[in-house]
């Protein structure tokens, strides 16, 4: 991994034994996409793991991960940001968050459009949320074999990151993370300024989607 780029081992649907093996090999950052799964794993694995939540997060699930999550990558609405702040206050924590932007040519992906992101930042209500810290941006590129398109999307995300940092977070050293790139495109993401890459199948192999996850009420 390039200097300054942190590896998030995407461990969703993989058993605790696989995570323990990665931990024993030195990995400390793990990414999960389901609140119920990360809660169960967090209870069974070492305390010095940094748990990153990387999937679409429902507001009613924030309370389960708020006590321990190190970084939420996927904040895609101001409503969700407010709920994370509320749960952070309840837990007496400041929770680091990334704002997810939608740059892909796929409607199934979540995130603020660039215009929505700028509008939310201009409105300024986020400045009153004292139990969250906006630490950067996150995105997913279009799932395509066209590497030029992927590179173009990552380049745009990096440009937007620099713009947002300059216009809204110039005096905020903690705004420094750009989470982009997965197993199939992380090398392109690194070339375009990623500081966090989310890699799963290259580490753990293919997922077992038959794994049952207990539902949190």
Secondary structure, 3 states (H helix, E strand, C coil): CCCCCEEEEECCCCCHHHHHHHHHCCCCEEEECCHHHHHHHHCCCCCCCEEEECCCCCHHHHHHHCCCCCEEEEECCHHHHHHHHHHHHHHCCCEEEEEEEECCCCCCCCCECHHHHHHHHHHCHHHHCCCEEEEEEEEECCCCCCHHHHHHHHHHHHHHHHHHHHHHCCCCCCCCEEECCCCCCHHHHHHCCCCEEEECHHHHCCCCCCCCCCCCC
